Amino acid sequence: MLDKELREACKEFGLCSKCHQPNIGKDWCKSCTRGNPEVDQFIQKQQTLKWIPYKNFINTKHLADGGFSTVYKAKLNGEKVVLKKLNGSQNTTKDFLQEVACHKLLFKKGTEFIVECCGISEYPDTKEYIMVMKYISGGNLRQYLQDNYNKPNFEEKINFLLWSIASGLNTIHQQKLIHKDFHSGNIIMLDNFSYITDLGLCKPANEASKENKIFGVMPYVAPEILLEKPYTQASDIYSFGIIAYEVLSGLPPYYDREHDIHLAVEVCKGLRPQFQIKIPQLLEDLIKRCWDVDPAQRPTAQEIKRTLQKWEEEISKKESTEFTQQLQEAEEHNKTLPDEIKYPDTTKKKNPGAVYTSRLLPTGEISRLLQKFQSSEQYKVSKEFDINNLNLDELNFQEQEQTSQEAKIIQPTYGTPGSSKGGNH
């Protein structure tokens, strides 16, 4: 910049608080930026987003490793933050900025129950990108349920857990976005409220994916996605239904069986989790609508949020309604159940093949197996289909680590290994 331009910029925008050079925009100092034109332009456009030099972080401690990211805890200006290093992201600037943009879009609109992105940085040794996230100490929802299942009662699970999850998902959907990897490992707990994170696969609802690869935690993935149909917001709703089952039952979905192609085929045929406890019929009906094989029949996030809020008001006002009566009946019935059902301990019974971290799913194989059995556009499978006639052993469901590493989509993880660790989101 010319001396005259520098003087004018300094007069309008002041000096950088770190290097004391003239800012060339609001809170924008060229000397303190990444040096990558694409990143620099993005930061300047966002204005509220900061490039944070890695040397500014102190007391950095490793938290967890996921399939697509490494998570650290650190301090920045006296505040705890989470550093989410996206593995192999040196040459994936566009994918990295896509996730950051989703976070910033949600916060510009006045977000509810989404983990905040405070800035971006770079790991000095490898030049991999880092998202700097607000630190939330409660761990992820899956771990929370394992440790505290018998503490929150039905009312608290509805009023706090499910309502805040639905509110966060509604925030995402109101901005015409799709999460695309929605499960209990990607939800962080704080004071009984839930916060959604890991928007690495989040995309605009009208943006077609350029990748045919599908990543996810298989029990939470909608059947139409297993059959290689496009992601929609209704796919997130299916995932919400599975999460709601997990919150209410205390059981991770399909924890007692291997998460292989056999399970994927059965889900496409109509298999869904079964409640061992009694829950209000209206709530069970809502969850089953989320699981509907036809995405068009599933409720919206806004409808779910409003319905849960209505029930919460009926509970808090102690009104005698159809829902509160069903709630009371369910609580009375559950008191008579054996402790192993009321307070399940899945850690002792978990199948070694039950995997709750995001990985590449063999959707092509599943789709080819079931394609001729689909009916109309609802992806229903013919009753004549016999799973026993399939040579499923040839379709071994593996981690496919090499393929995952080659994939261009970066699935970040915040707080727990993969997305199933505690100490997260």
C-alpha positions as MATLAB code, in Angstrom:
seq = 'MLDKELREACKEFGLCSKCHQPNIGKDWCKSCTRGNPEVDQFIQKQQTLKWIPYKNFINTKHLADGGFSTVYKAKLNGEKVVLKKLNGSQNTTKDFLQEVACHKLLFKKGTEFIVECCGISEYPDTKEYIMVMKYISGGNLRQYLQDNYNKPNFEEKINFLLWSIASGLNTIHQQKLIHKDFHSGNIIMLDNFSYITDLGLCKPANEASKENKIFGVMPYVAPEILLEKPYTQASDIYSFGIIAYEVLSGLPPYYDREHDIHLAVEVCKGLRPQFQIKIPQLLEDLIKRCWDVDPAQRPTAQEIKRTLQKWEEEISKKESTEFTQQLQEAEEHNKTLPDEIKYPDTTKKKNPGAVYTSRLLPTGEISRLLQKFQSSEQYKVSKEFDINNLNLDELNFQEQEQTSQEAKIIQPTYGTPGSSKGGNH';
ca = [
       0.000    0.000    0.000;
       1.143    3.573   -0.651;
       2.020    5.835    2.289;
      -1.124    7.893    1.715;
      -3.292    4.758    1.694;
      -1.582    3.508    4.867;
      -2.237    6.785    6.645;
      -5.890    6.741    5.611;
      -6.271    3.092    6.663;
      -4.590    3.801    9.991;
      -6.885    6.770   10.576;
      -9.999    4.718    9.805;
      -9.089    1.292   11.232;
      -6.320    2.023   13.764;
      -3.252   -0.073   14.575;
      -3.048   -3.827   15.061;
      -2.935   -4.575   18.788;
      -0.394   -7.366   18.221;
       2.162   -6.085   15.698;
       1.262   -2.354   15.841;
       1.109   -2.137   12.054;
      -1.779   -0.257   10.384;
      -4.966   -2.280    9.954;
      -6.214   -2.344    6.364;
      -9.772   -3.240    7.414;
     -11.866   -3.674   10.530;
      -9.706   -5.778   12.909;
      -7.736   -6.809    9.831;
      -3.953   -6.688    9.833;
      -2.148   -8.050    6.809;
       1.012   -8.766    8.832;
      -0.834  -11.154   11.169;
      -2.672  -13.168    8.535;
      -2.049  -16.630    7.117;
      -0.549  -15.513    3.807;
      -2.920  -17.803    1.891;
      -4.976  -15.437   -0.318;
      -8.062  -17.662   -0.142;
      -7.950  -17.823    3.662;
      -7.065  -14.142    4.043;
      -9.949  -13.064    1.820;
     -12.323  -15.309    3.758;
     -11.237  -13.885    7.140;
     -11.518  -10.306    5.912;
     -15.009  -10.968    4.571;
     -16.127  -12.552    7.849;
     -14.762   -9.625    9.926;
     -15.658  -11.278   13.251;
     -13.390  -14.272   12.540;
      -9.758  -14.093   13.640;
      -6.587  -15.732   12.406;
      -4.839  -16.852   15.607;
      -1.098  -17.610   15.441;
      -0.384  -21.016   16.968;
       2.211  -19.506   19.310;
      -0.626  -17.706   21.132;
      -1.912  -20.999   22.561;
      -0.471  -22.185   25.877;
      -0.830  -25.364   27.957;
      -1.791  -27.335   24.877;
      -2.819  -30.888   25.769;
      -3.865  -33.746   23.521;
      -7.473  -34.814   24.119;
      -8.360  -37.372   21.496;
      -7.775  -38.776   18.028;
     -10.545  -39.251   15.529;
     -10.567  -40.732   12.082;
     -10.318  -37.303   10.494;
      -9.029  -34.945   13.170;
      -6.906  -34.588   16.263;
      -8.313  -32.671   19.211;
      -6.407  -30.615   21.752;
      -7.297  -28.461   24.721;
      -5.427  -25.196   25.208;
      -5.629  -21.743   26.740;
      -5.952  -18.533   24.764;
      -5.855  -15.220   26.618;
      -6.694  -17.043   29.837;
      -9.724  -18.853   28.373;
      -9.985  -22.574   27.637;
     -10.457  -23.461   23.970;
     -10.561  -26.621   21.881;
      -8.205  -26.934   18.928;
      -9.512  -29.233   16.230;
      -6.698  -30.045   13.795;
      -8.078  -31.387   10.531;
      -5.817  -34.227    9.462;
      -4.396  -33.878    5.968;
      -6.071  -30.510    5.430;
      -3.059  -28.656    4.017;
      -4.466  -28.808    0.501;
      -8.172  -28.749    1.307;
      -8.667  -25.041    1.881;
     -12.148  -25.010    0.339;
     -13.437  -27.881    2.508;
     -11.970  -26.296    5.626;
     -13.497  -22.894    4.905;
     -16.841  -24.581    4.160;
     -17.079  -25.812    7.757;
     -15.960  -22.476    9.206;
     -18.498  -20.658    7.023;
     -21.301  -22.881    8.316;
     -20.390  -22.076   11.916;
     -20.167  -18.341   11.272;
     -23.426  -18.255    9.307;
     -25.260  -19.870   12.206;
     -23.815  -17.467   14.754;
     -24.565  -14.408   12.650;
     -28.225  -15.383   12.720;
     -28.359  -15.696   16.507;
     -27.748  -19.357   17.080;
     -29.153  -21.754   19.629;
     -27.212  -24.745   20.908;
     -24.397  -24.812   18.326;
     -20.757  -24.910   19.473;
     -19.080  -21.607   18.589;
     -16.042  -21.296   16.318;
     -13.765  -18.568   17.726;
     -11.138  -18.473   14.989;
      -8.768  -20.441   12.802;
      -5.094  -21.305   13.007;
      -2.428  -23.556   11.536;
      -0.362  -26.367   13.021;
       3.234  -25.168   12.523;
       4.876  -28.537   11.819;
       2.473  -29.804    9.160;
       0.609  -26.637    8.053;
      -2.680  -28.430    8.726;
      -5.624  -26.174    9.485;
      -7.061  -25.787   12.978;
     -10.504  -24.692   14.055;
     -10.495  -22.900   17.403;
     -13.717  -23.824   19.197;
     -15.349  -22.710   22.407;
     -14.517  -25.178   25.175;
     -17.497  -27.024   26.655;
     -16.553  -29.258   29.549;
     -19.472  -31.670   29.783;
     -18.333  -34.351   27.337;
     -20.422  -35.773   24.532;
     -23.990  -36.985   24.851;
     -23.132  -40.663   24.415;
     -20.691  -40.607   27.318;
     -23.062  -38.459   29.365;
     -25.835  -41.031   28.993;
     -23.507  -43.865   29.989;
     -22.441  -42.005   33.124;
     -25.717  -40.326   34.094;
     -28.583  -42.284   32.567;
     -30.489  -42.739   35.827;
     -30.093  -39.097   36.910;
     -32.235  -37.088   34.459;
     -35.866  -38.216   34.618;
     -38.318  -38.285   31.723;
     -39.221  -34.640   32.208;
     -35.590  -33.506   32.172;
     -34.792  -35.622   29.134;
     -37.670  -34.005   27.245;
     -37.352  -30.463   28.595;
     -33.568  -30.131   28.407;
     -31.891  -32.811   26.320;
     -34.306  -33.431   23.447;
     -35.581  -29.858   23.255;
     -32.087  -28.331   23.035;
     -31.011  -30.908   20.434;
     -34.096  -30.143   18.341;
     -33.462  -26.406   18.751;
     -29.883  -26.722   17.530;
     -30.940  -28.836   14.555;
     -33.699  -26.362   13.750;
     -31.101  -23.567   13.725;
     -29.105  -25.506   11.137;
     -32.142  -26.290    8.997;
     -33.514  -22.741    9.159;
     -30.342  -21.625    7.368;
     -31.047  -24.238    4.674;
     -28.151  -26.424    5.781;
     -27.880  -30.173    6.388;
     -25.622  -31.600    9.113;
     -25.049  -34.973    7.404;
     -23.264  -36.675   10.328;
     -25.702  -36.241   13.192;
     -25.219  -38.612   16.136;
     -24.746  -38.551   19.907;
     -20.963  -38.272   19.623;
     -21.437  -34.934   17.857;
     -23.498  -33.417   20.666;
     -21.802  -31.774   23.655;
     -23.304  -31.417   27.114;
     -23.283  -28.380   29.407;
     -25.612  -27.983   32.404;
     -28.067  -30.574   30.997;
     -28.317  -28.698   27.694;
     -27.033  -30.085   24.407;
     -24.862  -28.322   21.829;
     -24.292  -29.556   18.277;
     -20.817  -29.577   16.780;
     -18.812  -31.143   13.926;
     -20.262  -29.357   10.931;
     -17.483  -30.668    8.684;
     -19.926  -32.379    6.333;
     -22.544  -29.654    6.702;
     -23.617  -28.378    3.285;
     -26.293  -26.110    1.829;
     -29.456  -28.096    1.196;
     -29.416  -27.151   -2.502;
     -25.765  -28.060   -3.052;
     -25.191  -31.411   -4.706;
     -22.326  -33.455   -3.295;
     -19.375  -33.907   -5.615;
     -18.358  -37.038   -3.725;
     -20.138  -40.377   -3.836;
     -18.473  -41.411   -0.590;
     -20.731  -41.515    2.477;
     -19.257  -41.079    5.951;
     -21.157  -41.632    9.153;
     -21.988  -43.771   12.168;
     -24.092  -46.441   10.530;
     -26.927  -46.858   13.096;
     -27.758  -43.143   12.730;
     -27.697  -43.046    8.923;
     -31.080  -42.880    7.193;
     -31.989  -45.843    4.970;
     -32.253  -43.695    1.844;
     -28.640  -42.583    2.369;
     -27.546  -46.215    2.696;
     -29.221  -46.654   -0.691;
     -27.180  -43.774   -2.168;
     -30.034  -41.287   -2.347;
     -29.199  -37.582   -1.851;
     -28.921  -36.123    1.623;
     -31.853  -33.972    2.689;
     -32.851  -32.299    5.930;
     -35.165  -35.284    6.425;
     -32.039  -37.453    6.664;
     -30.995  -35.419    9.709;
     -34.490  -35.954   11.152;
     -34.044  -39.730   10.941;
     -30.793  -39.317   12.872;
     -32.608  -37.196   15.463;
     -35.095  -40.037   15.956;
     -32.260  -42.457   16.691;
     -30.685  -39.951   19.096;
     -34.056  -39.517   20.846;
     -34.270  -43.289   21.285;
     -30.794  -43.275   22.820;
     -31.647  -40.414   25.208;
     -34.857  -42.036   26.435;
     -33.708  -45.654   26.596;
     -30.097  -45.127   27.648;
     -29.098  -47.648   24.984;
     -26.823  -46.847   22.029;
     -28.616  -48.077   18.895;
     -27.841  -51.695   18.013;
     -25.122  -51.898   20.696;
     -25.492  -55.688   20.941;
     -24.756  -56.533   17.319;
     -22.104  -55.917   14.714;
     -22.492  -52.794   12.597;
     -21.934  -54.569    9.321;
     -23.691  -54.901    6.003;
     -26.194  -57.338    7.547;
     -27.442  -54.523    9.788;
     -27.496  -52.032    6.916;
     -29.643  -54.366    4.829;
     -32.073  -54.929    7.705;
     -32.377  -51.174    8.341;
     -33.261  -50.700    4.683;
     -35.867  -53.453    5.111;
     -37.439  -51.570    8.028;
     -35.533  -52.579   11.172;
     -35.668  -49.923   13.915;
     -34.628  -49.905   17.614;
     -37.153  -51.232   20.127;
     -37.920  -49.586   23.474;
     -37.618  -51.875   26.501;
     -39.122  -49.218   28.756;
     -42.503  -47.533   28.389;
     -42.549  -43.978   27.048;
     -45.527  -41.679   26.385;
     -47.322  -42.898   23.264;
     -47.362  -39.414   21.716;
     -43.587  -39.218   22.085;
     -43.097  -42.700   20.677;
     -45.303  -41.787   17.706;
     -43.180  -38.673   17.068;
     -39.976  -40.707   17.134;
     -41.406  -43.337   14.790;
     -42.396  -40.576   12.368;
     -38.736  -39.525   12.369;
     -37.880  -43.105   11.366;
     -40.410  -43.289    8.534;
     -39.003  -45.026    5.460;
     -40.427  -42.178    3.354;
     -38.413  -38.994    4.047;
     -41.400  -36.860    3.026;
     -43.417  -38.244    5.944;
     -40.905  -37.223    8.607;
     -41.559  -34.121   10.744;
     -39.419  -31.012   10.383;
     -36.992  -29.869   13.065;
     -39.232  -26.881   13.684;
     -42.259  -29.123   14.278;
     -40.265  -31.304   16.669;
     -39.012  -28.269   18.588;
     -42.499  -26.778   18.898;
     -44.033  -30.097   19.937;
     -41.425  -30.662   22.646;
     -41.849  -27.087   23.852;
     -45.620  -27.588   24.068;
     -45.158  -30.726   26.146;
     -42.616  -28.949   28.354;
     -45.139  -26.196   29.076;
     -47.819  -28.762   29.918;
     -45.416  -30.446   32.334;
     -44.208  -27.235   34.003;
     -47.773  -25.943   34.449;
     -48.858  -29.357   35.743;
     -51.718  -29.446   33.277;
     -53.808  -32.566   32.852;
     -53.398  -33.328   29.155;
     -53.158  -36.426   27.019;
     -49.374  -36.165   27.070;
     -48.940  -35.576   30.815;
     -51.274  -38.474   31.570;
     -49.243  -40.741   29.286;
     -46.059  -39.498   30.950;
     -47.363  -40.346   34.407;
     -48.487  -43.797   33.264;
     -45.090  -44.487   31.716;
     -43.218  -43.450   34.852;
     -45.421  -45.639   37.053;
     -45.002  -48.621   34.741;
     -41.218  -48.249   34.551;
     -40.930  -48.368   38.341;
     -42.018  -52.016   38.166;
     -39.304  -53.016   35.680;
     -36.122  -54.870   36.705;
     -33.083  -52.700   37.407;
     -31.190  -54.105   34.408;
     -33.861  -52.594   32.153;
     -34.339  -49.358   34.091;
     -30.592  -48.740   34.447;
     -28.922  -50.463   31.485;
     -25.165  -51.012   31.473;
     -24.290  -51.491   27.834;
     -20.535  -51.453   28.407;
     -20.627  -55.112   29.491;
     -22.809  -56.276   26.615;
     -21.504  -54.172   23.736;
     -20.636  -56.172   20.647;
     -16.990  -55.653   19.618;
     -18.244  -54.957   16.104;
     -20.492  -52.081   17.224;
     -18.639  -49.000   15.960;
     -19.730  -45.509   17.007;
     -17.132  -43.435   15.149;
     -17.621  -41.918   11.704;
     -16.209  -44.021    8.893;
     -16.671  -44.702    5.219;
     -19.826  -46.758    4.628;
     -20.161  -49.368    1.828;
     -23.283  -47.785    0.386;
     -22.518  -48.895   -3.149;
     -22.609  -52.547   -2.140;
     -25.777  -52.062   -0.082;
     -27.487  -50.203   -2.898;
     -26.600  -52.820   -5.501;
     -27.986  -55.564   -3.275;
     -31.287  -53.831   -2.676;
     -31.838  -51.853   -5.865;
     -34.127  -54.350   -7.568;
     -36.222  -54.670   -4.407;
     -37.012  -50.975   -4.037;
     -40.622  -49.921   -4.485;
     -41.466  -46.534   -6.080;
     -39.529  -43.618   -4.558;
     -39.949  -44.685   -0.930;
     -37.065  -47.187   -0.979;
     -39.247  -49.976    0.509;
     -37.959  -53.518    0.106;
     -40.022  -56.382   -1.328;
     -41.271  -58.998    1.146;
     -39.875  -61.633   -1.208;
     -36.338  -60.481   -0.426;
     -34.478  -63.131    1.597;
     -31.339  -61.894    3.312;
     -30.179  -65.498    3.743;
     -29.809  -65.876   -0.026;
     -27.183  -63.138   -0.189;
     -23.474  -63.895   -0.033;
     -22.832  -61.178    2.531;
     -19.437  -62.571    3.499;
     -18.096  -61.257    0.205;
     -19.111  -57.754    1.277;
     -16.974  -57.470    4.365;
     -17.712  -54.230    6.216;
     -14.310  -52.786    7.067;
     -12.908  -49.456    8.169;
     -11.391  -48.908    4.699;
      -8.825  -46.579    6.201;
      -6.911  -46.106    2.977;
     -10.036  -45.029    1.115;
     -11.008  -42.725    3.951;
      -7.632  -41.033    3.890;
      -7.851  -40.514    0.148;
     -11.301  -38.983    0.358;
     -11.403  -35.241   -0.039;
     -14.191  -34.743    2.461;
     -12.779  -33.883    5.863;
     -14.946  -35.157    8.722;
     -13.693  -33.314   11.787;
     -14.220  -34.515   15.310;
     -14.543  -32.301   18.336;
     -13.863  -33.547   21.801;
     -14.039  -37.339   21.690;
     -12.224  -39.964   19.623;
     -13.973  -40.306   16.303;
     -17.126  -38.944   17.772;
     -17.686  -41.243   20.658;
     -15.293  -40.155   23.315;
     -15.948  -38.322   26.483;
     -14.354  -35.052   27.454;
     -15.539  -33.351   24.345;
     -18.298  -32.604   21.201;
];
